[in-house]
């Protein structure tokens, strides 16, 4: 937000949980006051009953970036969903739409059965994916069954990326891990104190949002829902959510350390002044 104020910028969300209108507190979306301070785009604009994808986000992000450029403003993408950023920059595999009947049949299978069938239809994917990874196993199986080609074949092709059409100024934040994990723990405590219980109660009460909906897979939802339904205590819900968040932060940290191109700037800065200095140098270099 400080950069947006300095550079007449627009903040564009690149976080897969913060797109959902249902999860302002649990996804740590910007507050109403933050959104009034500088323009924000693609935050809380998707109803939890709707599926959402990296492909859809990339289309919307391209539109928002183009609108910012037309207005002479600086688009500032912020978020930790690497798949979203990769899809926007590099493009997406041109996988055809999956036959709804095939998708429904596969999504109704126990993950163990889906993985067994995947080992027959696409053994390379089956060997690469964890047998309990419900989402990825189902996706790989539905693609190979609907198209006759393994998902990896489709992913070798990319269309729609914007990396060649823009000047990108990336900055990867890699702060001290102990500092990061302490922030994660404190944030979960603040969420519970700030109304997360009521937010999740409203979410799980909705008849049009099933247990497997993407919005229900956001970190904190299952843990707080378990407290609401009496499976465990508030303290246990907090501990579970903190652990899940730290584990995700660790995976995210590893991804952003190794996956982006070597030329992307990295910083361990944690204060606003240092971060702004890093970005300002990059913007003029």
C-alpha positions as CSV (number, residue, x, y, z in Angstrom):
1,X,0.0,0.0,0.0
2,X,2.9,2.4,0.7
3,X,4.3,1.6,-2.8
4,X,0.9,2.2,-4.3
5,X,0.7,5.6,-2.6
6,X,4.1,6.6,-3.8
7,X,3.7,5.3,-7.4
8,X,0.0,5.8,-8.0
9,X,-0.4,2.1,-7.9
10,X,-3.2,-0.4,-7.9
11,X,-2.9,-3.5,-5.7
12,X,-3.9,-6.7,-7.5
13,X,-4.5,-9.9,-5.5
14,X,-2.5,-13.1,-6.4
15,X,-3.6,-15.2,-3.4
16,X,-6.0,-18.1,-4.1
17,X,-7.9,-17.8,-0.7
18,X,-8.3,-14.1,-0.8
19,X,-10.4,-14.2,-3.9
20,X,-13.3,-15.5,-1.8
21,X,-15.9,-13.1,-0.4
22,X,-16.6,-15.6,2.4
23,X,-13.1,-15.5,3.8
24,X,-12.1,-11.9,4.7
25,X,-10.8,-12.8,8.2
26,X,-9.5,-16.4,7.7
27,X,-7.7,-15.5,4.5
28,X,-6.3,-12.2,6.1
29,X,-7.7,-10.2,3.2
30,X,-7.1,-6.4,3.4
31,X,-9.5,-4.6,5.6
32,X,-12.2,-2.2,4.4
33,X,-9.9,0.6,5.6
34,X,-7.0,-0.8,3.6
35,X,-9.2,-1.0,0.5
36,X,-10.3,2.6,1.0
37,X,-6.7,3.7,1.4
38,X,-5.5,2.6,-2.1
39,X,-7.3,0.8,-5.0
40,X,-7.5,-3.0,-4.6
41,X,-8.6,-5.5,-7.3
42,X,-9.5,-9.2,-7.3
43,X,-10.0,-9.4,-3.5
44,X,-13.2,-11.0,-2.2
45,X,-14.9,-11.0,-5.6
46,X,-15.8,-14.7,-5.8
47,X,-18.7,-16.4,-4.0
48,X,-17.6,-19.5,-2.2
49,X,-20.2,-21.6,-4.1
50,X,-18.2,-21.0,-7.3
51,X,-15.2,-23.0,-8.3
52,X,-12.2,-20.8,-9.1
53,X,-9.0,-21.6,-10.9
54,X,-5.5,-20.2,-11.8
55,X,-6.7,-19.9,-15.4
56,X,-9.7,-17.7,-14.5
57,X,-7.5,-15.6,-12.2
58,X,-4.9,-15.1,-14.9
59,X,-7.6,-13.9,-17.3
60,X,-8.9,-11.4,-14.7
61,X,-5.4,-10.3,-13.7
62,X,-4.4,-9.6,-17.3
63,X,-7.5,-7.5,-17.6
64,X,-6.7,-5.5,-14.4
65,X,-3.1,-5.1,-15.4
66,X,-4.1,-3.7,-18.8
67,X,-6.7,-1.4,-17.2
68,X,-4.0,0.0,-14.8
69,X,-1.6,0.6,-17.7
70,X,-4.3,2.4,-19.7
71,X,-4.9,4.6,-16.7
72,X,-1.1,5.3,-16.4
73,X,-1.0,3.5,-13.0
74,X,1.4,0.9,-11.6
75,X,-0.1,-2.6,-11.2
76,X,1.3,-4.2,-8.0
77,X,0.6,-8.0,-7.8
78,X,0.9,-9.3,-4.3
79,X,0.3,-12.8,-3.0
80,X,1.8,-16.2,-2.4
81,X,0.1,-18.5,-4.8
82,X,2.9,-19.4,-7.1
83,X,0.7,-21.3,-9.5
84,X,-1.3,-18.2,-10.1
85,X,1.8,-16.1,-10.9
86,X,3.3,-18.8,-13.1
87,X,0.0,-19.2,-15.1
88,X,-0.2,-15.4,-15.6
89,X,3.4,-15.1,-16.8
90,X,4.0,-18.3,-18.6
91,X,0.5,-19.2,-19.8
92,X,-1.6,-22.2,-19.2
93,X,-1.8,-25.7,-20.8
94,X,-4.6,-25.8,-23.4
95,X,-6.4,-28.7,-21.7
96,X,-9.9,-29.0,-23.3
97,X,-13.0,-28.8,-21.1
98,X,-13.6,-32.1,-19.3
99,X,-16.8,-34.0,-19.9
100,X,-18.9,-33.3,-16.8
101,X,-19.9,-36.9,-16.5
102,X,-16.3,-38.1,-16.5
103,X,-15.4,-35.4,-13.9
104,X,-18.3,-36.3,-11.7
105,X,-17.6,-40.0,-11.7
106,X,-13.9,-39.5,-10.9
107,X,-14.5,-36.9,-8.2
108,X,-17.0,-39.3,-6.5
109,X,-14.3,-42.0,-6.3
110,X,-12.3,-42.7,-3.1
111,X,-8.8,-41.3,-3.7
112,X,-7.2,-44.7,-3.4
113,X,-9.3,-46.0,-6.2
114,X,-8.6,-43.0,-8.4
115,X,-4.9,-43.4,-7.8
116,X,-5.1,-47.1,-8.7
117,X,-6.8,-46.3,-12.0
118,X,-4.3,-43.5,-12.6
119,X,-1.4,-45.9,-12.3
120,X,-3.0,-47.9,-15.2
121,X,-3.9,-44.9,-17.4
122,X,-1.0,-42.6,-16.6
123,X,1.7,-44.4,-14.6
124,X,4.1,-41.5,-14.8
125,X,1.7,-39.2,-13.1
126,X,0.7,-41.8,-10.5
127,X,4.4,-42.3,-9.5
128,X,4.8,-38.6,-9.1
129,X,1.7,-37.8,-7.1
130,X,1.0,-38.7,-3.5
131,X,-1.7,-41.4,-3.3
132,X,-3.7,-39.2,-0.9
133,X,-3.5,-36.1,-2.9
134,X,-7.2,-36.0,-3.8
135,X,-7.3,-32.9,-6.0
136,X,-4.2,-33.6,-8.2
137,X,-4.9,-37.3,-8.6
138,X,-8.5,-36.6,-9.7
139,X,-7.3,-33.9,-12.1
140,X,-4.7,-36.2,-13.7
141,X,-7.1,-39.0,-14.1
142,X,-9.9,-36.9,-15.5
143,X,-7.6,-35.4,-18.1
144,X,-6.2,-38.6,-19.4
145,X,-9.6,-40.3,-19.5
146,X,-11.3,-37.3,-21.2
147,X,-8.6,-36.4,-23.7
148,X,-6.6,-39.6,-24.2
149,X,-3.4,-37.7,-23.3
150,X,-1.6,-37.4,-20.0
151,X,-1.8,-34.1,-18.2
152,X,2.0,-33.7,-18.5
153,X,1.7,-33.7,-22.3
154,X,-0.8,-30.9,-22.2
155,X,1.4,-29.0,-19.6
156,X,4.3,-29.1,-22.0
157,X,2.3,-26.6,-24.1
158,X,1.6,-23.0,-22.9
159,X,-0.6,-20.3,-24.2
160,X,-1.7,-16.9,-23.0
161,X,1.3,-15.9,-20.9
162,X,2.2,-12.2,-20.6
163,X,5.8,-12.4,-19.5
164,X,7.1,-11.3,-23.0
165,X,4.7,-8.4,-23.1
166,X,5.4,-6.5,-19.9
167,X,8.3,-5.2,-17.9
168,X,8.2,-7.3,-14.7
169,X,9.9,-6.1,-11.5
170,X,9.7,-9.1,-9.1
171,X,10.7,-9.2,-5.5
172,X,10.5,-12.4,-3.5
173,X,10.2,-12.0,0.3
174,X,12.3,-14.5,2.2
175,X,12.4,-13.3,5.8
176,X,13.9,-15.0,8.8
177,X,11.9,-18.2,9.3
178,X,11.5,-17.9,13.0
179,X,10.2,-14.4,12.5
180,X,7.8,-15.6,9.8
181,X,6.5,-18.5,11.9
182,X,5.9,-16.2,14.9
183,X,3.9,-13.9,12.6
184,X,1.9,-16.9,11.4
185,X,1.0,-18.0,15.0
186,X,0.1,-14.4,16.0
187,X,-2.1,-14.0,13.0
188,X,-4.1,-17.1,13.8
189,X,-4.7,-15.8,17.3
190,X,-5.8,-12.4,15.9
191,X,-8.2,-14.2,13.5
192,X,-9.9,-16.1,16.3
193,X,-10.2,-12.9,18.4
194,X,-11.4,-11.0,15.3
195,X,-14.5,-13.1,14.4
196,X,-13.1,-16.1,12.5
197,X,-15.6,-18.4,14.3
198,X,-18.6,-16.5,13.1
199,X,-17.2,-16.3,9.6
200,X,-16.6,-20.1,9.3
201,X,-20.0,-20.8,10.9
202,X,-21.7,-18.9,8.1
203,X,-19.6,-20.7,5.5
204,X,-20.3,-24.2,6.7
205,X,-24.0,-23.4,7.2
206,X,-24.4,-22.8,3.5
207,X,-26.2,-25.6,1.7
208,X,-24.7,-24.7,-1.6
209,X,-21.0,-25.1,-0.5
210,X,-20.1,-28.8,0.0
211,X,-17.2,-30.1,2.1
212,X,-15.0,-30.5,-1.0
213,X,-15.5,-27.0,-2.4
214,X,-12.2,-25.1,-2.9
215,X,-13.2,-22.4,-0.4
216,X,-13.5,-25.1,2.3
217,X,-9.9,-26.1,1.7
218,X,-8.4,-22.8,2.8
219,X,-6.2,-23.2,5.8
220,X,-8.1,-22.5,9.0
221,X,-11.5,-23.5,7.7
222,X,-11.4,-27.2,8.6
223,X,-9.7,-26.5,11.9
224,X,-12.2,-23.8,13.1
225,X,-15.1,-25.9,11.7
226,X,-13.9,-28.7,13.9
227,X,-14.2,-26.5,17.0
228,X,-17.6,-25.2,15.9
229,X,-19.0,-28.7,15.5
230,X,-17.5,-29.9,18.8
231,X,-14.8,-32.2,17.5
232,X,-12.1,-30.3,19.5
233,X,-11.7,-27.3,21.7
234,X,-10.9,-23.7,20.8
235,X,-7.3,-24.2,21.9
236,X,-7.0,-27.3,19.8
237,X,-8.5,-25.5,16.8
238,X,-5.9,-22.8,17.2
239,X,-3.0,-25.2,17.5
240,X,-4.1,-27.2,14.5
241,X,-4.6,-24.0,12.4
242,X,-1.2,-22.6,13.5
243,X,0.5,-25.9,12.6
244,X,-1.1,-26.1,9.2
245,X,-0.2,-22.5,8.5
246,X,3.5,-23.0,9.5
247,X,3.7,-26.1,7.3
248,X,2.2,-24.2,4.4
249,X,4.5,-21.3,5.0
250,X,7.5,-23.7,4.9
251,X,6.4,-25.2,1.6
252,X,5.7,-21.7,0.2
253,X,9.1,-20.5,1.4
254,X,10.8,-23.4,-0.4
255,X,8.9,-22.9,-3.6
256,X,9.7,-19.2,-3.8
257,X,13.3,-19.8,-3.0
258,X,13.9,-22.3,-5.8
259,X,11.1,-22.0,-8.4
260,X,11.3,-18.4,-9.7
261,X,14.0,-17.6,-12.1
262,X,17.5,-16.8,-10.6
263,X,17.2,-13.2,-11.9
264,X,14.3,-12.5,-9.6
265,X,15.4,-10.3,-6.6
266,X,15.2,-11.9,-3.2
267,X,15.2,-10.0,0.1
268,X,15.0,-10.9,3.8
269,X,13.7,-7.4,4.7
270,X,10.7,-7.2,7.0
271,X,10.2,-3.5,7.5
272,X,8.4,-1.2,5.1
273,X,11.3,1.2,4.5
274,X,13.8,-1.5,3.5
275,X,11.2,-3.2,1.3
276,X,10.3,0.1,-0.4
277,X,14.0,0.8,-1.0
278,X,14.5,-2.7,-2.6
279,X,11.5,-2.1,-4.9
280,X,12.4,1.5,-5.8
281,X,15.9,0.4,-6.8
282,X,14.4,-2.3,-9.0
283,X,11.9,0.0,-10.6
284,X,14.5,2.5,-11.8
285,X,17.2,-0.1,-12.8
